[in-house]
Amino acid sequence: MDDLEFRRRLLANPNDNDPELIKTRNQSSANRHFSNELQQLDQQLKQTLQVDIPDNLADRILFHQSSQVHPQKQSHYKRYLSYGLAASVMFFVGVMVGHQYGFSPQHPAQQAFTPISMSNIALQHVDAEAQFVEHTDEAVTLQQVNAKLKPFGTSLNQLPGHIYYLNYCGFDGNRALHMVVGTEAGKMAIFFVPQTSSQMVTRNNKSNQSLLLPLQNASLIIVGDKDQELMPIAEKLKSDLYWQI
């Protein structure tokens, strides 16, 4: 079971006990972390839905609308209020899940990335996940990397180094591929973003620096420490990419 199917299954049922799903969950700390968060969210949702509506709530609302309402209509209002509360809770949960995992709806104009904005997002992403990926080692294979690169229309001829972490990630409403690779200069984060760029861009913050390199149908972003040389790994990755016609 690949990661995409694993996440789809868990989003549909966080408590699914299918043996294949459990096996995939235990293959990496990232999968266990994702499963645990969804189970906690599911439990919070159940607790939120266990809300008793006061018996006189509908009467209070109806009192302000009309002093003469048929009793049968009052029961309809109570039922509609129950449905409305449940719908509101589901909408809230949907927004929270979307925000947490990067699937928030946006206006098309907001999704028009610039090279600078993409570089800044990558830097923020690395800062936010630094502690999570620091002790992660999934020992990713070339076959696994190419399976993730397939939607981008490309593949690698060889790995640029030891791959500690590999997964799709939310990239300001879009989906990018995030890798953590060990190089001679140390660990670096690599992002394949399905947005084209017209120029190479370098950015930095307090702790890291980034290099954005335009590709054929995407953008490659390398993030590393301020004292690391990013261009050699960027050029190696670009030369080892094979684009599908």
CORURMO-V54694 format. One record per pair of residues at least 12 apart in sequence whose C-alpha atoms are under 8 Angstrom apart, sorted by the first residue. I is the first residue (numbers start at 1). GAP is how many residues later the second one is. D is the distance in Angstrom with one decimal. If there is no record, write none. Layout:
I_GAP_D ; I_GAP_D
This chain:
1_19_7.3 ; 1_20_7.6 ; 1_23_6.7 ; 3_164_7.7 ; 6_15_6.6 ; 6_18_7.2 ; 6_19_7.9 ; 10_25_6.9 ; 10_28_7.4 ; 11_27_7.3 ; 14_21_6.7 ; 14_24_5.7 ; 14_25_5.3 ; 14_28_7.0 ; 15_24_6.6 ; 28_110_6.4 ; 29_107_7.0 ; 45_44_7.9 ; 45_48_7.5 ; 48_41_7.6 ; 49_37_6.8 ; 49_40_7.4 ; 53_29_7.4 ; 57_21_7.9 ; 58_16_6.7 ; 58_19_6.2 ; 58_20_5.6 ; 58_23_7.7 ; 59_15_7.1 ; 62_12_7.7 ; 101_68_7.4 ; 101_69_5.8 ; 102_67_7.1 ; 102_68_3.8 ; 102_69_6.2 ; 102_70_6.2 ; 102_71_5.4 ; 102_72_7.2 ; 102_73_7.7 ; 103_67_6.5 ; 103_69_7.9 ; 103_70_5.2 ; 103_71_7.1 ; 104_68_7.8 ; 104_69_5.5 ; 105_68_6.7 ; 106_67_6.8 ; 111_61_7.7 ; 111_62_7.2 ; 111_63_7.8 ; 113_82_7.3 ; 114_83_7.3 ; 115_82_6.0 ; 115_83_7.8 ; 115_84_7.3 ; 115_85_7.6 ; 115_86_6.4 ; 115_97_7.1 ; 116_85_6.7 ; 116_87_7.5 ; 119_82_7.6 ; 119_83_7.5 ; 119_84_6.5 ; 119_91_6.3 ; 119_92_7.3 ; 119_93_6.5 ; 119_102_6.9 ; 120_83_7.2 ; 121_50_7.2 ; 121_51_7.5 ; 122_69_7.4 ; 122_88_7.7 ; 122_99_7.3 ; 122_101_7.3 ; 123_81_7.5 ; 123_82_7.4 ; 123_85_7.0 ; 123_86_7.3 ; 123_87_6.8 ; 123_100_6.7 ; 126_63_7.2 ; 126_97_7.6 ; 133_32_7.1 ; 133_47_7.9 ; 136_28_6.3 ; 136_29_6.6 ; 137_26_7.6 ; 137_27_4.3 ; 137_28_6.2 ; 138_25_7.3 ; 138_26_5.3 ; 138_27_5.7 ; 138_28_7.8 ; 139_23_7.0 ; 139_24_5.8 ; 139_25_5.5 ; 139_26_7.5 ; 140_22_7.6 ; 140_23_5.3 ; 140_24_6.5 ; 140_25_6.9 ; 140_26_7.0 ; 141_22_7.5 ; 142_14_7.5 ; 142_16_6.7 ; 142_17_6.1 ; 145_21_7.3 ; 148_19_7.6 ; 148_20_7.8 ; 148_29_7.3 ; 149_28_7.6 ; 152_42_6.7 ; 152_65_7.4 ; 152_66_7.4 ; 153_64_7.8 ; 153_90_6.1 ; 153_91_5.5 ; 154_87_6.5 ; 154_88_5.5 ; 154_89_4.4 ; 154_90_5.7 ; 155_86_5.6 ; 155_87_5.2 ; 155_88_6.6 ; 156_81_7.8 ; 156_84_5.5 ; 156_85_4.6 ; 156_86_6.0 ; 157_83_5.4 ; 157_84_6.4 ; 157_85_6.9 ; 158_82_6.6 ; 160_21_7.3 ; 160_23_7.3 ; 160_73_7.2 ; 160_76_7.2 ; 160_77_6.6 ; 161_20_5.9 ; 161_21_5.4 ; 161_22_5.5 ; 162_19_5.5 ; 162_20_5.0 ; 162_21_7.3 ; 163_16_6.9 ; 163_17_5.9 ; 163_18_4.5 ; 163_19_6.4 ; 164_15_7.5 ; 164_16_5.4 ; 164_17_5.8 ; 164_18_7.2 ; 165_13_7.7 ; 165_14_5.4 ; 165_15_5.0 ; 165_16_7.3 ; 166_12_5.8 ; 166_13_4.6 ; 166_14_6.7 ; 167_12_6.7 ; 175_18_7.3 ; 175_19_7.6 ; 176_15_6.5 ; 176_16_5.6 ; 176_17_4.8 ; 176_18_6.6 ; 177_13_7.9 ; 177_14_5.5 ; 177_15_5.0 ; 177_16_6.7 ; 178_12_5.8 ; 178_13_4.8 ; 178_14_6.8 ; 179_12_6.5 ; 183_50_7.9 ; 185_43_6.1 ; 185_44_7.2 ; 186_42_7.7 ; 187_37_7.1 ; 188_34_6.9 ; 188_35_5.8 ; 188_36_4.9 ; 188_37_7.8 ; 189_33_5.8 ; 189_34_5.0 ; 189_35_6.5 ; 190_30_7.2 ; 190_31_5.8 ; 190_32_4.8 ; 190_33_6.4 ; 191_29_5.8 ; 191_30_5.0 ; 191_31_6.5 ; 192_26_6.7 ; 192_27_5.9 ; 192_28_5.0 ; 192_29_6.6 ; 193_25_5.6 ; 193_26_5.2 ; 193_27_6.5 ; 193_28_7.8 ; 194_23_6.9 ; 194_24_4.6 ; 194_25_6.6 ; 195_22_7.2 ; 195_23_4.9 ; 195_24_5.9 ; 196_18_6.5 ; 196_19_7.0 ; 196_20_7.5 ; 196_21_5.8 ; 196_22_4.7 ; 196_23_5.5 ; 197_16_7.8 ; 197_17_5.2 ; 197_18_7.6 ; 197_21_7.3 ; 197_22_6.1 ; 198_16_6.5 ; 199_14_7.2 ; 199_15_6.3 ; 200_12_5.4 ; 200_13_5.0 ; 200_14_6.3 ; 201_12_7.0 ; 204_22_7.7 ; 207_18_6.4 ; 207_19_6.6 ; 208_15_6.7 ; 208_16_5.6 ; 208_17_4.5 ; 208_18_5.1 ; 209_14_5.7 ; 209_15_5.6 ; 209_16_6.0 ; 209_17_5.3 ; 210_12_5.5 ; 210_13_4.3 ; 210_14_6.5 ; 210_20_7.8 ; 211_12_6.6 ; 211_19_6.7 ; 211_20_7.5 ; 213_21_7.3 ; 215_23_7.5 ; 216_27_7.9 ; 220_14_7.7 ; 222_12_6.8
